């Protein structure tokens, strides 16, 4: 069974969805890591007996030193794939050149890289927005796109659009994990 690690920063709703749909079925979540000691996703790891770690950026002098510790920590669990599920860190080549990872981004890349992508996508000139899952590279939100899911913005207020994005991002992330792991085997 393929092994994955999941990195998150906040509520962990995407992490929870991965655990619910894939863990001990299609793959094993062998490790979870957060940069936020207050992250609600920690409870999900505890509830499912998944080993987890908290690596706080404030304890490091540089992004590179932080990423080196994250990489060393991940290597102990030897995941086939690392999944960034709402991990709010810009990663350096120290990470991106050593770890096979995918990232969920809430816009149709290459549109709206970086922060506030849902807001930017909602306000742009296009009739549709959506989510992308891409390989992690040293360019922010710039790796090869694995898949995208589209949402029509027509007649949606921002709250409804945001809600749709947050629903389809879970489906997109699971589908991308399945696709990447299938290509591995």
C-alpha positions as a Markdown table, in Angstrom:
| # | Residue | x | y | z |
|---|---|---|---|---|
| 1 | Unk | 0.0 | 0.0 | 0.0 |
| 2 | Unk | 1.4 | 3.4 | -0.9 |
| 3 | Unk | 2.3 | 5.7 | 1.9 |
| 4 | Unk | 1.5 | 9.4 | 2.0 |
| 5 | Unk | 2.3 | 12.3 | 4.3 |
| 6 | Unk | 0.0 | 15.3 | 4.7 |
| 7 | Unk | 1.1 | 18.8 | 5.6 |
| 8 | Unk | -1.5 | 21.3 | 6.8 |
| 9 | Unk | -1.7 | 24.6 | 8.7 |
| 10 | Unk | -5.3 | 25.1 | 9.9 |
| 11 | Unk | -8.6 | 23.4 | 10.3 |
| 12 | Unk | -7.4 | 20.3 | 8.5 |
| 13 | Unk | -10.7 | 19.8 | 6.6 |
| 14 | Unk | -8.8 | 18.5 | 3.5 |
| 15 | Unk | -6.7 | 16.3 | 5.7 |
| 16 | Unk | -9.8 | 14.9 | 7.3 |
| 17 | Unk | -11.3 | 14.2 | 3.9 |
| 18 | Unk | -8.1 | 12.4 | 2.8 |
| 19 | Unk | -8.2 | 10.3 | 6.0 |
| 20 | Unk | -11.9 | 9.5 | 5.5 |
| 21 | Unk | -11.8 | 8.6 | 1.8 |
| 22 | Unk | -8.3 | 7.1 | 1.3 |
| 23 | Unk | -6.6 | 6.1 | 4.6 |
| 24 | Unk | -6.3 | 2.3 | 5.1 |
| 25 | Unk | -8.3 | 1.9 | 1.8 |
| 26 | Unk | -6.2 | 3.1 | -1.1 |
| 27 | Unk | -3.1 | 4.3 | 0.8 |
| 28 | Unk | -1.8 | 4.8 | 4.3 |
| 29 | Unk | -1.3 | 8.2 | 5.8 |
| 30 | Unk | 1.9 | 7.5 | 7.6 |
| 31 | Unk | 2.6 | 11.0 | 9.0 |
| 32 | Unk | 1.0 | 14.5 | 9.3 |
| 33 | Unk | 2.9 | 17.7 | 9.9 |
| 34 | Unk | 1.8 | 21.2 | 10.7 |
| 35 | Unk | 3.6 | 24.5 | 11.1 |
| 36 | Unk | 0.9 | 25.7 | 13.6 |
| 37 | Unk | 0.7 | 24.3 | 17.1 |
| 38 | Unk | -2.9 | 25.5 | 17.3 |
| 39 | Unk | -4.0 | 23.7 | 14.1 |
| 40 | Unk | -7.3 | 22.0 | 14.5 |
| 41 | Unk | -6.0 | 19.3 | 12.1 |
| 42 | Unk | -3.9 | 17.9 | 15.0 |
| 43 | Unk | -7.0 | 16.4 | 16.5 |
| 44 | Unk | -7.7 | 14.5 | 13.3 |
| 45 | Unk | -4.3 | 12.9 | 13.4 |
| 46 | Unk | -4.8 | 12.0 | 17.1 |
| 47 | Unk | -8.3 | 10.7 | 16.5 |
| 48 | Unk | -7.0 | 8.3 | 13.8 |
| 49 | Unk | -3.8 | 7.3 | 15.5 |
| 50 | Unk | -1.7 | 8.9 | 12.7 |
| 51 | Unk | 1.8 | 10.0 | 13.9 |
| 52 | Unk | 2.1 | 13.8 | 13.6 |
| 53 | Unk | 4.6 | 16.5 | 14.2 |
| 54 | Unk | 4.6 | 20.3 | 14.8 |
| 55 | Unk | 7.5 | 22.2 | 13.3 |
| 56 | Unk | 7.2 | 25.9 | 14.0 |
| 57 | Unk | 8.9 | 28.4 | 11.7 |
| 58 | Unk | 9.7 | 30.8 | 14.6 |
| 59 | Unk | 12.3 | 28.2 | 15.8 |
| 60 | Unk | 14.4 | 28.6 | 12.7 |
| 61 | Unk | 16.7 | 31.3 | 11.4 |
| 62 | Unk | 15.8 | 30.8 | 7.7 |
| 63 | Unk | 13.2 | 29.2 | 5.4 |
| 64 | Unk | 16.0 | 26.8 | 4.3 |
| 65 | Unk | 16.7 | 25.6 | 7.8 |
| 66 | Unk | 13.0 | 25.1 | 8.4 |
| 67 | Unk | 12.6 | 23.2 | 5.2 |
| 68 | Unk | 15.6 | 21.0 | 6.0 |
| 69 | Unk | 14.0 | 19.9 | 9.3 |
| 70 | Unk | 10.7 | 19.2 | 7.6 |
| 71 | Unk | 12.5 | 17.1 | 4.9 |
| 72 | Unk | 14.5 | 15.1 | 7.6 |
| 73 | Unk | 11.3 | 14.5 | 9.5 |
| 74 | Unk | 9.4 | 13.3 | 6.4 |
| 75 | Unk | 12.3 | 11.0 | 5.5 |
| 76 | Unk | 11.8 | 9.0 | 8.7 |
| 77 | Unk | 8.4 | 8.0 | 7.4 |
| 78 | Unk | 9.5 | 7.4 | 3.8 |
| 79 | Unk | 6.2 | 8.5 | 2.1 |
| 80 | Unk | 5.7 | 7.8 | -1.6 |
| 81 | Unk | 3.9 | 11.1 | -1.9 |
| 82 | Unk | 3.6 | 14.2 | 0.3 |
| 83 | Unk | 0.4 | 16.2 | 0.1 |
| 84 | Unk | 0.2 | 19.9 | 0.9 |
| 85 | Unk | -3.4 | 20.4 | 2.1 |
| 86 | Unk | -3.7 | 24.0 | 3.1 |
| 87 | Unk | 0.0 | 24.2 | 4.2 |
| 88 | Unk | 0.6 | 27.9 | 4.3 |
| 89 | Unk | 4.3 | 28.1 | 3.7 |
| 90 | Unk | 6.3 | 29.0 | 0.6 |
| 91 | Unk | 8.8 | 26.2 | 0.3 |
| 92 | Unk | 12.4 | 26.5 | -0.8 |
| 93 | Unk | 14.4 | 24.2 | -3.1 |
| 94 | Unk | 15.7 | 22.5 | 0.1 |
| 95 | Unk | 12.2 | 21.0 | 0.2 |
| 96 | Unk | 11.1 | 21.1 | -3.5 |
| 97 | Unk | 14.2 | 19.3 | -4.8 |
| 98 | Unk | 14.0 | 16.4 | -2.3 |
| 99 | Unk | 10.4 | 15.7 | -1.7 |
| 100 | Unk | 7.8 | 14.5 | -4.3 |
| 101 | Unk | 4.8 | 16.6 | -3.3 |
| 102 | Unk | 1.5 | 17.9 | -4.7 |
| 103 | Unk | -0.3 | 21.0 | -3.7 |
| 104 | Unk | -4.0 | 22.0 | -3.7 |
| 105 | Unk | -4.6 | 25.6 | -5.0 |
| 106 | Unk | -8.0 | 27.3 | -5.0 |
| 107 | Unk | -7.8 | 28.8 | -8.5 |
| 108 | Unk | -7.4 | 27.6 | -12.1 |
| 109 | Unk | -3.7 | 27.9 | -12.4 |
| 110 | Unk | -1.8 | 29.7 | -13.9 |
| 111 | Unk | -4.3 | 32.3 | -12.8 |
| 112 | Unk | -4.1 | 33.8 | -9.3 |
| 113 | Unk | -1.0 | 32.2 | -7.7 |
| 114 | Unk | -0.3 | 32.8 | -4.1 |
| 115 | Unk | -2.7 | 34.2 | -1.4 |
| 116 | Unk | -6.3 | 35.3 | -1.7 |
| 117 | Unk | -6.8 | 33.2 | -4.8 |
| 118 | Unk | -10.5 | 32.5 | -4.2 |
| 119 | Unk | -11.2 | 36.3 | -3.8 |
| 120 | Unk | -9.1 | 37.1 | -6.9 |
| 121 | Unk | -10.7 | 34.4 | -8.9 |
| 122 | Unk | -14.2 | 35.5 | -7.9 |
| 123 | Unk | -13.5 | 39.1 | -9.0 |
| 124 | Unk | -11.7 | 38.3 | -12.3 |
| 125 | Unk | -13.2 | 38.7 | -15.8 |
| 126 | Unk | -13.8 | 34.9 | -16.4 |
| 127 | Unk | -17.2 | 33.2 | -16.1 |
| 128 | Unk | -15.6 | 30.3 | -14.2 |
| 129 | Unk | -13.1 | 29.6 | -11.5 |
| 130 | Unk | -12.1 | 26.4 | -9.8 |
| 131 | Unk | -9.2 | 24.6 | -8.2 |
| 132 | Unk | -6.0 | 23.0 | -9.3 |
| 133 | Unk | -3.8 | 20.3 | -7.9 |
| 134 | Unk | -0.2 | 20.6 | -9.1 |
| 135 | Unk | 3.2 | 19.1 | -8.5 |
| 136 | Unk | 5.2 | 21.2 | -6.1 |
| 137 | Unk | 8.2 | 22.9 | -7.7 |
| 138 | Unk | 10.5 | 25.8 | -6.6 |
| 139 | Unk | 8.2 | 28.2 | -8.3 |
| 140 | Unk | 5.2 | 29.2 | -6.2 |
| 141 | Unk | 2.1 | 27.5 | -7.5 |
| 142 | Unk | 4.1 | 26.8 | -10.7 |
| 143 | Unk | 4.5 | 23.1 | -10.9 |
| 144 | Unk | 2.9 | 20.8 | -13.5 |
| 145 | Unk | -0.9 | 20.8 | -13.1 |
| 146 | Unk | -2.2 | 17.3 | -12.4 |
| 147 | Unk | -5.9 | 18.1 | -12.6 |
| 148 | Unk | -8.4 | 21.0 | -12.3 |
| 149 | Unk | -12.0 | 21.2 | -11.4 |
| 150 | Unk | -14.1 | 24.1 | -12.7 |
| 151 | Unk | -16.9 | 26.1 | -11.0 |
| 152 | Unk | -19.2 | 28.4 | -12.8 |
| 153 | Unk | -19.5 | 31.8 | -11.1 |
| 154 | Unk | -22.8 | 32.8 | -12.8 |
| 155 | Unk | -25.4 | 33.9 | -10.3 |
| 156 | Unk | -23.2 | 33.0 | -7.3 |
| 157 | Unk | -22.4 | 35.5 | -4.6 |
| 158 | Unk | -19.0 | 35.3 | -3.0 |
| 159 | Unk | -20.1 | 33.1 | -0.1 |
| 160 | Unk | -21.7 | 30.6 | -2.4 |
| 161 | Unk | -18.7 | 30.5 | -4.7 |
| 162 | Unk | -16.3 | 30.1 | -1.8 |
| 163 | Unk | -18.4 | 27.2 | -0.5 |
| 164 | Unk | -18.4 | 25.5 | -3.9 |
| 165 | Unk | -14.6 | 25.9 | -4.2 |
| 166 | Unk | -14.1 | 24.4 | -0.7 |
| 167 | Unk | -16.3 | 21.4 | -1.6 |
| 168 | Unk | -14.7 | 20.6 | -5.0 |
| 169 | Unk | -11.2 | 21.1 | -3.6 |
| 170 | Unk | -11.6 | 18.0 | -1.5 |
| 171 | Unk | -12.7 | 15.9 | -4.5 |
| 172 | Unk | -9.9 | 17.3 | -6.6 |
| 173 | Unk | -7.2 | 16.6 | -4.0 |
| 174 | Unk | -8.4 | 12.9 | -3.6 |
| 175 | Unk | -8.6 | 12.4 | -7.3 |
| 176 | Unk | -5.1 | 13.9 | -7.8 |
| 177 | Unk | -3.6 | 11.6 | -5.0 |
| 178 | Unk | -5.2 | 8.6 | -6.7 |
| 179 | Unk | -3.9 | 9.6 | -10.1 |
| 180 | Unk | -0.3 | 10.2 | -8.9 |
| 181 | Unk | -0.2 | 7.0 | -6.9 |
| 182 | Unk | -1.6 | 5.0 | -9.8 |
| 183 | Unk | 1.1 | 6.4 | -12.1 |
| 184 | Unk | 3.7 | 5.3 | -9.4 |
| 185 | Unk | 2.5 | 1.7 | -9.5 |
